[in-house]
Amino acid sequence: MSGKAAQSLKEPDRTNPLRIVQLLLRQAVELLGLDADVYEILREPRRFVEASVPVRMDDGRVRAFTAYRSQHTNALGPSKGGVRFHPGVTADEVKALSMWMTFKTAILGLPYGGAKGGVVVDPRRLTSGELERLARAYVDQLVEVLGPDVDIPAPDVNTDERIMGWMSDEYERLVRRHAPGALTGKPLVLGGSRGRREATGRGVVLAIKEAADRLGLRLRGATAAVQGFGNVGGATARLLHALGVRVLAVDDVEGGAYRPDGLDIPALVDYARARGTVKGFPGSADISAQELLTLECDIVVPAALENQVDAEVAEGARCRILAEAANGPTTPEGDEILDAKGIFIIPDILCNAGGVTVSYFEWVQNQTGLYWTEEEVNERLSAKMRDAFADVFRMHLERRVDMRTAAYMVAVGRVAEALAARGWIAPWTMPFKPRA
Ligand code: NAD
């Protein structure tokens, strides 16, 4: 992001993901020379639902949870995006996440628009029964605006394939027909895709490989640090380790594990599964989030939540590649500092798009009833990530803009092309043809 753009955000907007994504959208519209109508159509979600979701708790009382679903655009297809269960979920965060999904799916060339959902809840405080009733109630409240051709939820922070299984069952119960394509990230037995569980992490590692190739960095023997050890961070650490990258540090919300000559990631995966945290892993030292993100190593992967790489972290950063596995992990000020330091950023909307890509494969398999092998899924994912990286990198070189700006330009150009083709913006306001 340009320095001027970053400065234009005033406190408290500097960490508000919606303001940040709107700024990036506006910048891309201007750099592409598109009509201002494109910004006007895309700056807010097309539809935003806020619901109060009542759930019968185990003690017999009812508790109503605040829930959201944001459907950003359907210009390129049905909207698609995960559901987040977290106490810090806000309306603006969910809106921003839905916009990131639009841009992510556009970069990858998937026939979707962006959506996102969220529930304000700390799921660790719910019993399994309460969690199941909450998942079902969420679908119950939103069923009219969901469906395989309308809006397709998936997992995100604190939601997993077990929760997708309950949601899928609830959706089918309500519409009274089999509809596996209504949600993705489901258990295999309900029509889930092979390779979906680790798809986001696999995509992150594919993007790192593409970046390393272009920077002349050999991955075998390179060093890395990963923030967050959930679905995305865990898979990323495991796949980097399998490639011969020494993962020096990982952490989660409870604490960290640091070993200067590299962690035994397979043993750490087992440890974290048994203990629920990486903290205290034998032979490792604790490490704070700030220390991890500023560790001297080749690759840093923020894979937790938004706004982790702020100005202070960016000042201290000593990596060559920042691979944004999380959505929105870098603040605009952090971004500007990293850019000035010459750190190569793989922007979130490119870096973590492997998850939605395999969700798309899952939906295709559900719609056709023909199921693929894990090798087929992984090969198709590699091809998609390679092409997407090449498109963004080409824009970065040709237009001499940073990788994040380039990613937005590729994405917004494609969405604008669909808006023009639908007649939502006047075709003559399109100054260029984004793709042949
Ligand atoms: P998850 O719930 O499986 O894991 C989140 C991890 O982050 C946990 O290990 C948690 O302990 C850790 N964490 C939370 N706060 C932290 C903090 N302050 N410091 C360090 N660690 C912290 O969630 P996930 O699915 O792995 O999602 C992680 C990020 O990746 C999110 O930004 C999400 O939107 C993004 N993402 C997820 C997917 C997907 O397919 N699951 C796809 C694309 C992007």
Boltz pocket constraint, residues with backbone or C-beta under 6 A from the ligand:
constraints:
  - pocket:
      binder: B
      contacts: [[A, 155], [A, 156], [A, 157], [A, 158], [A, 159], [A, 196], [A, 200], [A, 227], [A, 228], [A, 229], [A, 230], [A, 231], [A, 232], [A, 233], [A, 251], [A, 252], [A, 253], [A, 254], [A, 289], [A, 303], [A, 304], [A, 305], [A, 306], [A, 325], [A, 326], [A, 327], [A, 328], [A, 352], [A, 353], [A, 355], [A, 356]]
      max_distance: 6.0
